């Protein structure tokens, strides 16, 4: 069994408009990255960052940290490879699920629109050691 442990190191959030409400209709633009920083037998350490901005500009949230993946080497490799070319690697979605609670609390505290749990959909694998993710102008309606 593979375990993914997430440590959030940095959170930055800003309400960019006084007119923003949690029910405001916005599109979320997400830039995300996942970079391998250390690997040993049965363990992989990765740095991640998730930057979310809205259109119109009502809010911005940036979260970064470290994820430690432990388990069997074959299972770790399966987490790093998406089912289809250009799909989101399962490891990134595991990280996003653990970070989502923080995103939700921040959005509620700032009274800005809540990002969707399934916001990240498009991820491109740059190399075997680096995964860069971008989901452009996903429409979230409440």
C-alpha positions in Angstrom: 0.0 0.0 0.0 1.3 3.5 -0.9 1.0 6.4 1.5 1.1 10.0 0.5 2.0 12.4 3.4 1.6 16.1 2.7 3.3 19.0 4.6 2.1 22.5 3.7 4.9 24.9 4.0 3.5 28.1 2.6 0.0 29.6 2.2 -0.7 33.0 0.7 -4.2 34.2 0.0 -5.6 37.6 -1.0 -9.1 39.0 -1.6 -8.6 41.3 -4.6 -12.0 42.9 -4.7 -14.4 44.2 -2.1 -17.3 43.2 -4.3 -16.4 39.5 -4.2 -18.9 37.1 -2.6 -18.7 33.4 -2.0 -21.5 33.1 -4.6 -19.7 35.2 -7.3 -19.4 33.5 -10.7 -15.7 33.1 -11.6 -13.4 31.0 -13.7 -10.5 29.5 -11.9 -7.0 29.6 -13.5 -4.7 27.1 -11.9 -1.0 26.7 -12.3 0.4 23.7 -10.5 3.8 21.9 -10.3 5.2 18.8 -8.8 9.0 18.3 -8.7 10.9 15.3 -7.4 13.5 16.3 -4.8 14.7 13.0 -3.4 14.2 9.3 -4.1 15.4 6.2 -2.2 14.1 2.6 -2.0 10.4 2.7 -1.3 10.3 6.5 -0.8 9.9 9.6 -3.0 9.9 13.2 -1.8 8.3 15.9 -4.1 7.9 19.6 -3.8 4.5 20.9 -5.0 2.9 24.3 -5.6 -0.7 25.2 -6.5 -1.5 28.7 -7.6 -5.1 29.7 -8.1 -6.4 32.9 -9.6 -9.9 33.9 -10.6 -11.3 35.7 -13.6 -12.6 38.3 -12.9 -9.8 39.1 -10.4 -11.5 38.7 -7.0 -9.0 36.3 -5.3 -5.7 34.6 -5.4 -4.4 31.6 -3.4 -0.9 30.1 -3.5 -0.1 26.9 -1.5 3.2 25.1 -1.6 4.8 22.3 0.3 6.3 18.8 0.3 4.8 15.4 -0.3 6.4 12.2 0.8 5.3 9.0 -1.0 6.2 5.7 0.6 5.5 2.2 -0.5 6.4 -0.4 -3.1 8.4 0.9 -6.1 5.9 -0.3 -8.6 3.0 1.3 -6.8 4.9 4.6 -6.6 5.6 4.5 -10.3 1.8 3.8 -11.0 1.0 7.0 -8.9 3.4 9.0 -11.1 1.9 7.9 -14.4 -1.5 9.1 -15.6 -3.9 6.6 -17.2 -3.8 8.4 -20.5 -1.2 10.7 -22.1 -1.8 14.2 -20.7 -4.0 13.1 -17.8 -3.4 14.1 -14.2 -1.0 11.7 -12.4 -2.8 10.1 -9.4 -0.1 11.3 -7.0 -1.0 14.9 -7.8 -4.6 14.3 -7.2 -3.8 12.7 -3.9 -1.9 15.8 -2.9 -4.7 18.1 -4.1 -7.3 16.2 -2.1 -5.2 16.7 1.1 -4.7 20.4 0.4 -8.3 21.0 -0.6 -9.5 21.4 3.0 -7.1 24.3 3.4 -8.3 25.9 0.2 -11.9 25.6 1.3 -11.2 27.1 4.7 -9.3 30.0 3.2 -12.0 30.7 0.6 -14.7 30.7 3.4 -12.6 33.0 5.6 -12.0 35.5 2.8 -15.6 35.2 1.6 -14.5 34.4 -2.0 -15.8 31.7 -4.4 -15.0 28.1 -3.3 -12.7 26.2 -5.7 -14.0 22.8 -6.8 -12.6 19.6 -5.4 -12.0 18.5 -9.1 -10.5 21.7 -10.3 -7.3 20.2 -11.6 -7.9 18.3 -14.8 -5.0 19.0 -17.3 -1.5 17.9 -16.3 1.4 17.4 -18.6 4.4 15.2 -17.7 7.5 17.2 -18.5 10.1 14.6 -17.6 10.3 11.5 -15.5 11.5 13.7 -12.6 9.1 16.7 -13.1 5.4 17.1 -13.6 3.9 20.5 -14.5 0.2 21.1 -14.3 -2.0 23.7 -15.8 -5.8 23.9 -16.0 -6.9 26.9 -18.0 -10.1 28.9 -17.4 -12.2 26.1 -15.9 -15.6 27.4 -15.3 -17.0 26.9 -11.8 -20.6 27.9 -11.4 -22.5 28.0 -8.1 
